[in-house]
Amino acid sequence: MLFGGVPKQTTELTKLRGDINICIVGDPSTAKSQFLKQVEEFSPRAVYTSGKASTAAGQ
């Protein structure tokens, strides 16, 4: 996996997930989508979504 974290628990027993979400921002035509699609193929737990295909409730 390229990106990951470690689940933690606070002293108040609040559980924190170890998942990391990333947002890649850049100029048009800089292969951001192609890069993320390749990461999705490489990593079994990766999920690729775009702003066009997702809803506010799903994010």
Secondary structure, DSSP 8 states (H G I E B T S, - for coil): --S----EE-TT--EE-----------TTSSHHHHHHHHHHH-TT-----TTT--TTT-
